[in-house]
Amino acid sequence: MANCTACTEYLCSDKGLLMPFVNEYTWPKEARATIYFLGLLWSFMGVSIIADIFMQGIEAITSKTQAVKVPDPDSETGYTVVDIKVWNGTVANLSLMALGSSAPEILLSIIEVVFNDFKAGKLGPGTIVGSAAFNLMCITGVCVLSISGGETKRIKKFKVFLVTAVFSLVAYLWLLVILVAITPDYIDVWEAIVTFLFFPLLVLVAYMVDKDFFGKGSVQDSGLEMALDGDNHVKGEEQNLLEKQKADRQIIQEVLRRLHNKKDVKDKDIAVLTARLMEENKEHSRGWYRINAIRSLTGGSKLTPQMNDRTEELLRTLVACDEMGSQVSLTELSQGGEKAIIEFTAPSTSILECDKRVKIGIARHGNTNRRVRYRVETFDGTAVATEDYIEFKQSLVFEPGETMNYIEIDIVDDDIWEEDEVFFAKISIDPSEPGVVGRRAITQIIVLNDDIRDTVRFPKPAFVFKESVGTALIPVEREGGCKGKVTVKYDTKDLVAVKGRDYSIDEKQEIVFEKGEVSKMIEICINDDMEFEKDENFEVRLTGVEGNCEMDKRKTRCVVTIVNDDEFKGFVARVTDLTNANLDSLRMSYTSWSKQFQDAMNVNGGDIENATFLDYILHFFTFGWKVIFSLVPPASILGGWLCFICALIAIGILTAIIGDLANIFGCLIGLKPEVTAITFVALGTSLPDLFASRAAATLERSADNAVGNVTGSNAVNVFMGLGVSWSIAAIYWAAQGKNFEVQAGSLVFSVVIYSICAVVTLGLLIVRRFTGIFGKAELGGPTGPKMACGLFLIFLWFFYVLLSSLQSYEHISGF
């Protein structure tokens, strides 16, 4: 009989609510600990996957929209239809979104109480406090460090942040009051219910602050949502959405203008790049970042278009175009925009033989932060080295920060009459140097007869450009001695094309010839509205000169014709269709069970081309969970509510298993439940939030999704996790005429240490926002202060874990 009892009551067999599932009496302790540890890690992966599906349901619920017609003078109909979200963003973040990110912690606390005969456990409350510490201190520290290059990011809805920050502190101070002051070591029904009622109060106050109910401005009665931006200017949400739609159209237009003429670029690659830029330009919800982080950790399909080598090079193409302010060749752009671009300032320069020396400018664009060595050498045209000019072969250097260099080439002045002669200078750069040669790698030097007078003119009376050209370059030539600086004024005259609508010109309306320069370009921006139109034209006129020069009266006018680009229209249609297909594939939720199952079965959601080795490894370990949870109804059914309910049930079951795994594992290695809670369980449930917050910190324009929502989530953990579980238990025991006992002990000590660290963390964030040394922003800033703040916040988390653990083992006394 004793032996039978020993077989069923062995080490740590009584620590689980559901586990162990089989008799482990004969198993070695070390093997059991290893199995439970691996099971805990695997279960964390599983709860992350079902949390992804849970967030899809929440996103489907909170992203419901209402179509609204917004006045738009640029539209043919006079209005544009935009979709307004029905849910207020603040309410969504503090209710369903917070529940989605904190569901494992909240359900763990509830399940522990219900399955433990309605007695208070240590794992649930410990996990809630431990997760709050990790979220506020460690995640915030990582986000502060994630912003590079001296960039700063501020919390946009700072008033809402202050409200949630205050409530997150009140939540834990309230725990101290009820556990120590009012009813030590037990919880009354009213205390538990008040704890829960703080949750709707938080949502209500945050909503009122978000709507500026307490501000000086009046609240609009139109029924449309109003959003308070960081500069305290109130804008209608419908107007903001209209601007975002226009921004998306501008992204497509700009990408197509720059890349459609590249013969070695496929439509598919341009579409992927366009979709990527449009996704990066959007403001995403907290749920979007969390789902994307979870899928990255489990080898699932990503919510951003995956870039291969071709599309990465196209992205670098756009970067380099921005730096140069014009289109450059793919050969140059293949350097990725990381290298400097060096070229002559003018394609041609002239010099009088009697001047004896010509000065030529060399410009550097792009990356000017590094030292670049390059070489300039001359070679003969009709002019011969040593007879007509002195050969030039030198290595030169652009020091960091330098953007202009000049070289001087000596001209041989003899008494022999000769025709005008030319020679050339060429730039070359060693491939190992951090620079590439630009479009003007060669310049022409013309040695002129001394007695010729300068004139300026158009070389042709007419020029034709496609509407998709972007910038029309119209040459103006200078002939003669070219001794001094000459400024040429120009203007345009509308014919069919209209200035401001079809084209635009530089405000100065002038070009400058430096000494010796013989050719310059008038740059006119051609506006491509991507609509079918007849050919349009306008006139460009030279109106005056300043300097020792005159205009060639016969060639002071030219006509520029803008022709419709039918080929480009077809290109636009193809790329737009492909871009929409790419964006459609990035939906957070699946439209059908078959698509959901297909995504679960394939690594990276079926995008094998862009799957990495790590994606395959993670997919292998999570394959079972993916297939099981693909049975949950897709979020497209019943507005997401069916997905929400089924996923919540699945999280509850898996959370119960995680609780047992953590308790038994902690018991086997000698860890107390409260220490297991603030370390293994808190880390396992919060890692997706770490990756989500870091991604939000680097991609978003503001810090709201990175750290602004952490305080609200921490408060909801207490109000929902402890409020609900304690209310259930308190009512149960009150019905039996007894009190619900909650031993203060280590929980109170952990709460006190957390509260102190939280006050320091929040105070530091506020100081960073209003202090110049930190860049007056919560995230980023100068390298030194940024590193100090980030590392200090991470240290605070270690400090909290250390003190809480030492107190649990009674190495230090509690309060």
URHU-V435549 format. One record per residue. N is the residue number from 1. RES is the residue in one letter. PSI is psi in radians with two decimals (* if undefined). Layout:
N&RES&PSI + N&RES&PSI
//
This chain:
1&M&-0.72 + 2&A&-0.70 + 3&N&-0.66 + 4&C&-0.68 + 5&T&-0.70 + 6&A&-0.53 + 7&C&-0.46 + 8&T&-0.34 + 9&E&1.56 + 10&Y&-3.08 + 11&L&2.11 + 12&C&0.22 + 13&S&-0.30 + 14&D&0.20 + 15&K&-0.21 + 16&G&2.70 + 17&L&-0.67 + 18&L&-0.47 + 19&M&2.83 + 20&P&2.58 + 21&F&-0.47 + 22&V&2.87 + 23&N&2.14 + 24&E&0.39 + 25&Y&-0.69 + 26&T&-0.05 + 27&W&2.45 + 28&P&2.54 + 29&K&-0.76 + 30&E&-0.70 + 31&A&-0.72 + 32&R&-0.76 + 33&A&-0.73 + 34&T&-0.78 + 35&I&-0.75 + 36&Y&-0.60 + 37&F&-0.82 + 38&L&-0.67 + 39&G&-0.63 + 40&L&-0.79 + 41&L&-0.77 + 42&W&-0.64 + 43&S&-0.59 + 44&F&-0.69 + 45&M&-0.76 + 46&G&-0.76 + 47&V&-0.49 + 48&S&-0.71 + 49&I&-0.79 + 50&I&-0.50 + 51&A&-0.59 + 52&D&-0.85 + 53&I&-0.67 + 54&F&-0.75 + 55&M&-0.54 + 56&Q&-0.75 + 57&G&-0.73 + 58&I&-0.75 + 59&E&-0.71 + 60&A&-0.63 + 61&I&-0.83 + 62&T&-0.18 + 63&S&0.18 + 64&K&2.44 + 65&T&2.87 + 66&Q&2.24 + 67&A&2.27 + 68&V&2.37 + 69&K&2.16 + 70&V&2.27 + 71&P&2.29 + 72&D&1.83 + 73&P&-0.34 + 74&D&-0.19 + 75&S&2.56 + 76&E&-0.58 + 77&T&-0.19 + 78&G&-0.04 + 79&Y&2.83 + 80&T&2.42 + 81&V&2.14 + 82&V&2.73 + 83&D&2.08 + 84&I&2.28 + 85&K&2.37 + 86&V&-0.70 + 87&W&2.37 + 88&N&2.40 + 89&G&-0.71 + 90&T&-0.76 + 91&V&-0.75 + 92&A&-0.76 + 93&N&-0.65 + 94&L&-0.15 + 95&S&-1.56 + 96&L&-0.68 + 97&M&-0.77 + 98&A&-0.68 + 99&L&-0.69 + 100&G&-0.75 + 101&S&-0.39 + 102&S&0.14 + 103&A&-0.79 + 104&P&-0.77 + 105&E&-0.76 + 106&I&-0.83 + 107&L&-0.59 + 108&L&-0.75 + 109&S&-0.74 + 110&I&-0.82 + 111&I&-0.69 + 112&E&-0.71 + 113&V&-0.83 + 114&V&-0.75 + 115&F&0.00 + 116&N&0.65 + 117&D&0.61 + 118&F&0.55 + 119&K&2.61 + 120&A&2.34 + 121&G&3.07 + 122&K&-0.37 + 123&L&-0.79 + 124&G&-1.02 + 125&P&-0.67 + 126&G&-0.69 + 127&T&-0.68 + 128&I&-0.82 + 129&V&-0.72 + 130&G&-0.72 + 131&S&-0.69 + 132&A&-0.73 + 133&A&-0.80 + 134&F&-0.77 + 135&N&-0.84 + 136&L&-0.75 + 137&M&-0.99 + 138&C&-0.85 + 139&I&-0.73 + 140&T&-0.72 + 141&G&-0.76 + 142&V&-0.71 + 143&C&-0.67 + 144&V&-0.72 + 145&L&-0.34 + 146&S&-0.35 + 147&I&2.07 + 148&S&3.00 + 149&G&0.43 + 150&G&0.07 + 151&E&2.65 + 152&T&2.63 + 153&K&2.31 + 154&R&2.73 + 155&I&2.16 + 156&K&-0.87 + 157&K&1.27 + 158&F&-0.59 + 159&K&-0.75 + 160&V&-0.69 + 161&F&-0.74 + 162&L&-0.70 + 163&V&-0.88 + 164&T&-0.59 + 165&A&-0.77 + 166&V&-0.78 + 167&F&-0.60 + 168&S&-0.56 + 169&L&-0.72 + 170&V&-0.64 + 171&A&-0.80 + 172&Y&-0.53 + 173&L&-0.62 + 174&W&-0.66 + 175&L&-0.73 + 176&L&-0.71 + 177&V&-0.82 + 178&I&-0.48 + 179&L&-0.40 + 180&V&-0.76 + 181&A&-0.94 + 182&I&-1.07 + 183&T&1.44 + 184&P&2.27 + 185&D&0.19 + 186&Y&2.85 + 187&I&2.18 + 188&D&2.84 + 189&V&-0.77 + 190&W&-0.61 + 191&E&-0.74 + 192&A&-0.73 + 193&I&-0.72 + 194&V&-0.68 + 195&T&-0.77 + 196&F&-0.67 + 197&L&-0.29 + 198&F&-0.49 + 199&F&-0.99 + 200&P&-0.54 + 201&L&-0.72 + 202&L&-0.83 + 203&V&-0.75 + 204&L&-0.85 + 205&V&-0.76 + 206&A&-0.70 + 207&Y&-0.76 + 208&M&-0.67 + 209&V&-0.71 + 210&D&-0.66 + 211&K&0.02 + 212&D&0.70 + 213&F&-0.49 + 214&F&0.09 + 215&G&-3.11 + 216&K&-0.52 + 217&G&2.73 + 218&S&2.68 + 219&V&2.33 + 220&Q&2.61 + 221&D&0.16 + 222&S&-0.29 + 223&G&-0.20 + 224&L&2.55 + 225&E&2.49 + 226&M&2.41 + 227&A&2.33 + 228&L&2.03 + 229&D&3.13 + 230&G&-0.39 + 231&D&0.24 + 232&N&0.50 + 233&H&2.31 + 234&V&2.22 + 235&K&2.59 + 236&G&2.40 + 237&E&-0.58 + 238&E&-0.60 + 239&Q&-0.68 + 240&N&-0.75 + 241&L&-0.62 + 242&L&-0.76 + 243&E&-0.65 + 244&K&-0.68 + 245&Q&-0.75 + 246&K&-0.65 + 247&A&-0.69 + 248&D&-0.74 + 249&R&-0.68 + 250&Q&-0.64 + 251&I&-0.82 + 252&I&-0.82 + 253&Q&-0.77 + 254&E&-0.73 + 255&V&-0.78 + 256&L&-0.66 + 257&R&-0.69 + 258&R&-0.48 + 259&L&-0.21 + 260&H&-0.35 + 261&N&-0.06 + 262&K&1.99 + 263&K&-0.44 + 264&D&0.29 + 265&V&2.29 + 266&K&2.61 + 267&D&-0.68 + 268&K&-0.72 + 269&D&-0.70 + 270&I&-0.67 + 271&A&-0.72 + 272&V&-0.78 + 273&L&-0.75 + 274&T&-0.78 + 275&A&-0.69 + 276&R&-0.79 + 277&L&-0.65 + 278&M&-0.68 + 279&E&-0.73 + 280&E&-0.45 + 281&N&-0.24 + 282&K&2.72 + 283&E&2.08 + 284&H&2.76 + 285&S&2.92 + 286&R&-0.66 + 287&G&-0.67 + 288&W&-0.82 + 289&Y&-0.65 + 290&R&-0.75 + 291&I&-0.76 + 292&N&-0.68 + 293&A&-0.76 + 294&I&-0.75 + 295&R&-0.56 + 296&S&-0.58 + 297&L&-0.23 + 298&T&0.18 + 299&G&0.45 + 300&G&-3.10 + 301&S&2.33 + 302&K&2.79 + 303&L&0.05 + 304&T&2.50 + 305&P&2.34 + 306&Q&2.30 + 307&M&2.19 + 308&N&-3.03 + 309&D&-0.65 + 310&R&-0.82 + 311&T&-0.54 + 312&E&-0.69 + 313&E&-0.64 + 314&L&-0.67 + 315&L&-0.73 + 316&R&-0.51 + 317&T&-0.82 + 318&L&-0.68 + 319&V&-0.81 + 320&A&-0.64 + 321&C&-0.74 + 322&D&-0.72 + 323&E&-0.62 + 324&M&-0.30 + 325&G&0.18 + 326&S&3.08 + 327&Q&2.48 + 328&V&2.96 + 329&S&2.81 + 330&L&-0.51 + 331&T&-0.77 + 332&E&-0.77 + 333&L&-0.34 + 334&S&-0.20 + 335&Q&-0.09 + 336&G&0.18 + 337&G&0.03 + 338&E&-0.33 + 339&K&2.77 + 340&A&2.66 + 341&I&2.08 + 342&I&2.31 + 343&E&2.86 + 344&F&2.63 + 345&T&-0.39 + 346&A&2.54 + 347&P&-0.29 + 348&S&2.50 + 349&T&2.46 + 350&S&2.71 + 351&I&2.42 + 352&L&2.45 + 353&E&-0.60 + 354&C&-0.25 + 355&D&-0.37 + 356&K&-0.14 + 357&R&2.33 + 358&V&2.38 + 359&K&2.22 + 360&I&2.30 + 361&G&2.50 + 362&I&2.18 + 363&A&2.65 + 364&R&2.27 + 365&H&3.00 + 366&G&-2.27 + 367&N&1.92 + 368&T&0.24 + 369&N&-0.08 + 370&R&2.75 + 371&R&2.23 + 372&V&2.22 + 373&R&2.34 + 374&Y&2.97 + 375&R&2.43 + 376&V&2.28 + 377&E&2.63 + 378&T&2.75 + 379&F&2.71 + 380&D&2.58 + 381&G&-2.04 + 382&T&-0.42 + 383&A&2.51 + 384&V&2.35 + 385&A&2.52 + 386&T&-0.56 + 387&E&-0.74 + 388&D&-0.40 + 389&Y&2.85 + 390&I&2.16 + 391&E&2.43 + 392&F&2.08 + 393&K&1.79 + 394&Q&2.64 + 395&S&2.27 + 396&L&2.95 + 397&V&2.33 + 398&F&2.01 + 399&E&2.79 + 400&P&2.25 + 401&G&-0.34 + 402&E&2.41 + 403&T&-0.18 + 404&M&2.39 + 405&N&2.76 + 406&Y&2.52 + 407&I&2.69 + 408&E&2.27 + 409&I&2.25 + 410&D&2.40 + 411&I&2.38 + 412&V&2.06 + 413&D&1.84 + 414&D&3.09 + 415&D&0.16 + 416&I&2.28 + 417&W&2.35 + 418&E&2.75 + 419&E&2.86 + 420&D&2.43 + 421&E&2.72 + 422&V&2.63 + 423&F&3.10 + 424&F&2.70 + 425&A&2.49 + 426&K&2.46 + 427&I&2.39 + 428&S&2.60 + 429&I&2.32 + 430&D&2.40 + 431&P&-0.42 + 432&S&-0.24 + 433&E&2.65 + 434&P&0.94 + 435&G&2.76 + 436&V&2.79 + 437&V&2.37 + 438&G&-2.86 + 439&R&-0.64 + 440&R&1.21 + 441&A&-0.38 + 442&I&2.38 + 443&T&2.58 + 444&Q&2.31 + 445&I&2.17 + 446&I&2.16 + 447&V&2.03 + 448&L&2.73 + 449&N&2.47 + 450&D&-0.43 + 451&D&0.16 + 452&I&2.38 + 453&R&2.51 + 454&D&2.42 + 455&T&2.67 + 456&V&2.61 + 457&R&2.88 + 458&F&2.39 + 459&P&-0.40 + 460&K&2.69 + 461&P&-0.18 + 462&A&2.58 + 463&F&2.54 + 464&V&2.31 + 465&F&2.54 + 466&K&2.63 + 467&E&-0.44 + 468&S&0.11 + 469&V&-0.46 + 470&G&-1.27 + 471&T&2.16 + 472&A&2.20 + 473&L&1.98 + 474&I&2.02 + 475&P&2.52 + 476&V&2.26 + 477&E&2.60 + 478&R&2.25 + 479&E&2.64 + 480&G&-2.64 + 481&G&-0.52 + 482&C&0.76 + 483&K&-0.76 + 484&G&-2.99 + 485&K&2.37 + 486&V&2.31 + 487&T&2.24 + 488&V&2.19 + 489&K&2.55 + 490&Y&2.88 + 491&D&2.98 + 492&T&2.76 + 493&K&2.19 + 494&D&2.36 + 495&L&-1.51 + 496&V&-0.72 + 497&A&2.59 + 498&V&2.25 + 499&K&2.37 + 500&G&-0.56 + 501&R&-0.86 + 502&D&-0.41 + 503&Y&2.87 + 504&S&2.68 + 505&I&2.90 + 506&D&2.46 + 507&E&-0.60 + 508&K&-0.54 + 509&Q&0.88 + 510&E&2.69 + 511&I&2.65 + 512&V&2.19 + 513&F&2.06 + 514&E&3.00 + 515&K&2.18 + 516&G&-0.28 + 517&E&2.38 + 518&V&-0.07 + 519&S&2.31 + 520&K&2.80 + 521&M&2.32 + 522&I&2.12 + 523&E&2.14 + 524&I&2.17 + 525&C&2.14 + 526&I&2.13 + 527&N&2.03 + 528&D&1.88 + 529&D&0.05 + 530&M&0.60 + 531&E&2.63 + 532&F&2.21 + 533&E&2.81 + 534&K&2.87 + 535&D&2.47 + 536&E&2.68 + 537&N&2.83 + 538&F&2.93 + 539&E&2.44 + 540&V&2.31 + 541&R&2.40 + 542&L&2.15 + 543&T&-0.22 + 544&G&2.84 + 545&V&2.67 + 546&E&2.21 + 547&G&-3.09 + 548&N&1.31 + 549&C&2.83 + 550&E&2.83 + 551&M&2.53 + 552&D&1.82 + 553&K&-0.43 + 554&R&-0.27 + 555&K&0.81 + 556&T&-0.01 + 557&R&2.58 + 558&C&2.70 + 559&V&2.26 + 560&V&2.17 + 561&T&2.26 + 562&I&2.05 + 563&V&2.55 + 564&N&2.39 + 565&D&1.58 + 566&D&-0.67 + 567&E&-0.70 + 568&F&-0.63 + 569&K&-0.75 + 570&G&-0.66 + 571&F&-0.77 + 572&V&-0.78 + 573&A&-0.76 + 574&R&-0.84 + 575&V&-0.66 + 576&T&-0.75 + 577&D&-0.75 + 578&L&-0.67 + 579&T&-0.79 + 580&N&-0.63 + 581&A&-0.70 + 582&N&-0.78 + 583&L&-0.63 + 584&D&-0.57 + 585&S&-0.19 + 586&L&0.21 + 587&R&2.47 + 588&M&-0.62 + 589&S&2.72 + 590&Y&2.62 + 591&T&-0.24 + 592&S&2.82 + 593&W&-0.69 + 594&S&-0.75 + 595&K&-0.67 + 596&Q&-0.76 + 597&F&-0.69 + 598&Q&-0.73 + 599&D&-0.65 + 600&A&-0.59 + 601&M&-0.41 + 602&N&2.47 + 603&V&2.46 + 604&N&0.56 + 605&G&0.36 + 606&G&-0.14 + 607&D&1.31 + 608&I&-0.62 + 609&E&-0.65 + 610&N&0.13 + 611&A&2.39 + 612&T&2.97 + 613&F&-0.69 + 614&L&-0.63 + 615&D&-0.73 + 616&Y&-0.74 + 617&I&-0.84 + 618&L&-0.66 + 619&H&-0.67 + 620&F&-0.79 + 621&F&-0.42 + 622&T&0.08 + 623&F&-0.80 + 624&G&-0.80 + 625&W&-0.73 + 626&K&-0.77 + 627&V&-0.76 + 628&I&-0.83 + 629&F&-0.12 + 630&S&-0.19 + 631&L&-0.25 + 632&V&2.37 + 633&P&2.41 + 634&P&2.72 + 635&A&-0.19 + 636&S&-0.19 + 637&I&2.27 + 638&L&0.71 + 639&G&0.29 + 640&G&-0.21 + 641&W&-0.65 + 642&L&-0.73 + 643&C&-0.76 + 644&F&-0.85 + 645&I&-0.82 + 646&C&-0.73 + 647&A&-0.65 + 648&L&-0.70 + 649&I&-0.76 + 650&A&-0.71 + 651&I&-0.70 + 652&G&-0.79 + 653&I&-0.82 + 654&L&-0.60 + 655&T&-0.66 + 656&A&-0.70 + 657&I&-0.72 + 658&I&-0.73 + 659&G&-0.75 + 660&D&-0.79 + 661&L&-0.76 + 662&A&-0.77 + 663&N&-0.82 + 664&I&-0.72 + 665&F&-0.79 + 666&G&-0.70 + 667&C&-0.74 + 668&L&-0.58 + 669&I&0.06 + 670&G&0.36 + 671&L&2.39 + 672&K&2.67 + 673&P&-0.69 + 674&E&-0.54 + 675&V&-0.73 + 676&T&-0.68 + 677&A&-0.81 + 678&I&-0.11 + 679&T&-1.45 + 680&F&-0.88 + 681&V&-0.76 + 682&A&-0.73 + 683&L&-0.79 + 684&G&-0.66 + 685&T&-0.28 + 686&S&-0.18 + 687&L&-0.74 + 688&P&-0.62 + 689&D&-0.60 + 690&L&-0.87 + 691&F&-0.63 + 692&A&-0.76 + 693&S&-0.68 + 694&R&-0.73 + 695&A&-0.73 + 696&A&-0.65 + 697&A&-0.69 + 698&T&-0.50 + 699&L&-0.59 + 700&E&2.71 + 701&R&-0.39 + 702&S&3.05 + 703&A&0.13 + 704&D&-0.89 + 705&N&-0.33 + 706&A&-0.97 + 707&V&-0.30 + 708&G&-0.49 + 709&N&-0.11 + 710&V&-0.77 + 711&T&-0.70 + 712&G&-0.73 + 713&S&-0.69 + 714&N&-0.70 + 715&A&-0.73 + 716&V&-0.61 + 717&N&-0.79 + 718&V&-0.86 + 719&F&-0.67 + 720&M&-0.89 + 721&G&-0.90 + 722&L&-0.61 + 723&G&-0.80 + 724&V&-0.87 + 725&S&-0.75 + 726&W&-0.59 + 727&S&-0.77 + 728&I&-0.85 + 729&A&-0.72 + 730&A&-0.72 + 731&I&-0.71 + 732&Y&-0.86 + 733&W&-0.57 + 734&A&-0.60 + 735&A&-0.40 + 736&Q&0.13 + 737&G&0.40 + 738&K&2.93 + 739&N&2.60 + 740&F&1.93 + 741&E&2.28 + 742&V&1.83 + 743&Q&2.14 + 744&A&-1.10 + 745&G&-2.16 + 746&S&-0.45 + 747&L&-0.77 + 748&V&-0.74 + 749&F&-0.79 + 750&S&-0.71 + 751&V&-0.72 + 752&V&-0.84 + 753&I&-0.75 + 754&Y&-0.77 + 755&S&-0.71 + 756&I&-0.82 + 757&C&-0.61 + 758&A&-0.74 + 759&V&-0.74 + 760&V&-0.77 + 761&T&-0.85 + 762&L&-0.68 + 763&G&-0.70 + 764&L&-0.72 + 765&L&-0.70 + 766&I&-0.71 + 767&V&-0.75 + 768&R&-0.64 + 769&R&-0.55 + 770&F&0.18 + 771&T&2.26 + 772&G&-0.56 + 773&I&-0.45 + 774&F&0.09 + 775&G&0.19 + 776&K&0.87 + 777&A&2.67 + 778&E&-0.59 + 779&L&2.60 + 780&G&-2.60 + 781&G&-3.01 + 782&P&2.57 + 783&T&-0.85 + 784&G&-1.04 + 785&P&-0.62 + 786&K&-0.83 + 787&M&-0.71 + 788&A&-0.79 + 789&C&-0.83 + 790&G&-0.83 + 791&L&-0.61 + 792&F&-0.73 + 793&L&-0.70 + 794&I&-0.68 + 795&F&-0.67 + 796&L&-0.68 + 797&W&-0.80 + 798&F&-0.68 + 799&F&-0.77 + 800&Y&-0.84 + 801&V&-0.76 + 802&L&-0.88 + 803&L&-0.74 + 804&S&-0.71 + 805&S&-0.76 + 806&L&-0.67 + 807&Q&-0.62 + 808&S&-0.62 + 809&Y&0.18 + 810&E&0.47 + 811&H&-0.43 + 812&I&2.67 + 813&S&2.68 + 814&G&-2.83 + 815&F&*
//
